[in-house]
Amino acid sequence: MRSTRGAFQVASFRGIPIRIHFSLILALPLLAFMFGGVVRQAARLAEVPPELVGGAPVLWGLAVAVGLFASVLLHELAHVVYALRTGGQVRSITLMIVGGVSEVTELPRRHRDEDLMALVGPLTSIGLGALLLAALALLPESRSFSPRFAVSYLAGLNLFLGVFNLVPAFPMDGGRILRGLLAGRLGMVRATRVAATVGKGFALIFFLVGLFTLNPFLFLIALLVLTGAEGEARQVRIRAVLEKLRVEQVMTPRFHGVELDTSVEEALGDLRRARRVALPATEQDQPVGWVALGDLLKVPEPERPRLTVRERVQPAVEVRPGDDAWSAMQRMVEAQPPLLLVLEQGRLVGTVDGNDFNAALLLHMSSEEDRQGGWPRWRQERPA
Ligand SMILES: [Zn+2]
């Protein structure tokens, strides 16, 4: 749901921005140096004379690092293409230090498609690894060692990427496949809970292995799996609750708003009396948008009695009383207004804001959890 911070766009694919996280820019020279060291070491082990190594090892290390990130991008694109073909929606693709993250805002509706969407990523990596090995066989038996080694190393990295992502550590691909397999029998909420618990077990294993091998990447992956499992499990529970509720069960009834020719000073008084930081704006009782405390406070104090709220109104994001609360929340996440206007046949009947959603979740989530055997001991997003 949330967007990844600290990333900038470098390209786009079918309108979906492809972004690079700053951590990757920092990691690139480090990886180039690390892979360069591997090239040098391999040459020494293979007893290749230095004059036949072919080019500076660090440059070949850089080539492997760039190749690895291109491979991760292809892995993510496989997920994205499959998601789009089966009715899913993707907001962005971000390449990070520990892999790629595709921000999938809408999953395919069928569980089987979600399984396959998770599976196509690792399969692409394994296929890419096999292709690189085949290319190696076709590569001319040149005298220099480095290009051949770089290709075979990249092949190995892709095979590893494919196999590692199949580990059932939710929210990694393997964990998503596991959840998909369980969802048919347990339902989405419980299947996610089981997959997240298994994922946390793996996070602990990654952490311990990282500790004994002093591998910082495993620490990072352990952390991402841990926070990702919690975040996504929570999100699935929120969705399960809100999908069953209609907007009218969540909204605060409200039939009047701040009229457009009200002065800024009066409107501030209205907000204080209503104890809200935003209220709907109306013109002769016809809803037109909303006014927010922050916008009104920007008007200098001496001008507040004179100026009206007309210039301070933001366009309304409208929902209907019969809409489900989950899609209403999606609209709020996308457009980021402080409140939604609930309209019935063009008339204002209520508003929904963050507090309304929170109250609805508190009131309805507990009963949902009771039916399923008490609050879960653990709670709340997703890496590769
Ligand atoms: Zn993946």
Residues whose N, C-alpha, C, O or C-beta is under 5 A from the ligand:
A	BS01	ZN	G121 D173 A384
